[in-house]
């Protein structure tokens, strides 16, 4: 039961990340490109990694954990960096000030804590977009 809830939580987090990426692109006028398709594929790969590698029988072997670490962390960084880059670009276009992409990437990677700092920034962007 706990693993089902953990998988649901991971799926919900990845769905939120995808929708945030779509909303930021829509509000800031970014056109869809091959990068967006790769981003969606990375999210699906992350979900598959989170669901199948730790929960399967092979999770008790060393190679499965090595594969999990070797695949999970690079994909987590790439998806977080993609959304962070879009957030920083939207802030620069809408609010006129440039922020560091590295800090936003780390906040997306550690979303449990980072959401407390990201949500006001996202809300400010959406309010600004509604006033235009």
C-alpha positions in Angstrom: 0.0 0.0 0.0 2.8 2.4 0.8 4.6 1.8 -2.5 1.3 2.4 -4.3 1.0 5.8 -2.5 4.6 6.6 -3.2 4.2 5.8 -6.9 1.0 7.9 -7.0 2.9 10.8 -5.3 5.7 10.6 -7.8 3.3 10.5 -10.7 1.4 13.5 -9.4 4.7 15.5 -9.0 5.8 14.7 -12.5 2.3 15.6 -13.9 2.6 18.9 -12.0 6.0 19.5 -13.5 4.7 18.8 -17.0 1.7 21.1 -16.6 3.9 23.9 -15.1 6.1 23.6 -18.2 3.1 23.8 -20.5 1.6 26.8 -18.6 4.9 28.7 -18.5 5.3 28.1 -22.2 1.8 29.3 -22.9 2.0 32.4 -20.7 5.4 33.5 -22.0 4.8 32.7 -25.7 7.3 29.9 -26.2 6.5 27.7 -29.1 6.6 23.9 -28.9 9.7 22.4 -30.2 11.7 19.1 -30.2 12.9 20.1 -26.8 9.4 19.8 -25.4 9.1 16.3 -26.8 12.3 15.3 -25.2 11.2 16.8 -21.9 8.0 14.8 -22.1 10.0 11.6 -22.9 12.3 12.3 -19.9 9.3 12.6 -17.6 7.9 9.3 -18.8 11.3 7.7 -18.3 11.5 9.1 -14.8 8.1 7.7 -14.0 9.1 4.3 -15.4 12.4 4.3 -13.4 10.6 5.3 -10.2 7.9 2.7 -10.5 9.7 -0.4 -11.9 13.3 -0.4 -10.7 12.9 0.0 -6.9 9.8 -2.1 -6.7 10.8 -5.1 -8.8 12.5 -8.3 -7.7 15.7 -7.0 -9.3 15.8 -4.1 -6.9 17.8 -6.3 -4.4 20.7 -6.6 -6.8 23.5 -4.2 -7.0 23.2 -3.6 -10.7 19.6 -2.6 -10.4 20.4 0.1 -7.8 23.3 1.3 -9.9 21.0 1.5 -12.9 18.5 3.4 -10.8 21.1 5.9 -9.6 22.8 6.3 -13.0 19.4 6.9 -14.8 17.4 8.8 -12.1 19.7 11.6 -11.1 20.7 12.8 -14.6 17.0 12.7 -15.7 15.9 14.5 -12.6 18.5 17.2 -13.2 17.7 17.6 -16.9 13.9 17.9 -16.3 14.4 20.3 -13.4 16.9 22.5 -15.4 14.4 22.6 -18.3 11.6 23.9 -16.2 13.9 26.2 -14.3 15.2 27.7 -17.5 11.7 28.4 -18.7 10.7 29.9 -15.3 13.7 32.3 -15.3 13.1 33.3 -18.9 9.5 34.0 -18.2 10.5 36.1 -15.2 13.0 38.1 -17.2 10.4 38.7 -20.0 7.4 39.6 -17.7 9.1 41.2 -14.7 12.2 42.6 -16.2 14.8 41.1 -13.9 17.1 38.1 -14.4 17.6 35.5 -11.7 19.9 32.6 -11.4 18.8 29.4 -13.1 20.9 27.3 -10.8 18.9 28.1 -7.7 15.6 27.4 -9.5 17.0 24.1 -10.7 17.9 23.0 -7.2 14.5 24.1 -5.9 12.8 21.9 -8.6 15.1 19.0 -7.8 14.3 19.2 -4.1 10.6 20.1 -4.6 9.5 19.2 -1.1 11.4 22.2 0.2 11.7 24.2 -3.0 7.9 24.5 -3.5 7.8 27.1 -0.7 10.1 29.3 -2.7 8.9 28.5 -6.2 5.2 29.0 -5.6 5.3 32.7 -4.9 7.4 33.2 -8.0 5.0 31.2 -10.2 2.0 33.0 -8.7 3.6 36.4 -9.4 4.1 35.4 -13.0 0.5 34.3 -13.4 -0.8 37.5 -11.8 1.4 39.6 -14.1 0.2 37.6 -17.1 -3.4 38.1 -16.1 -3.0 41.9 -15.9 -1.6 42.1 -19.5 
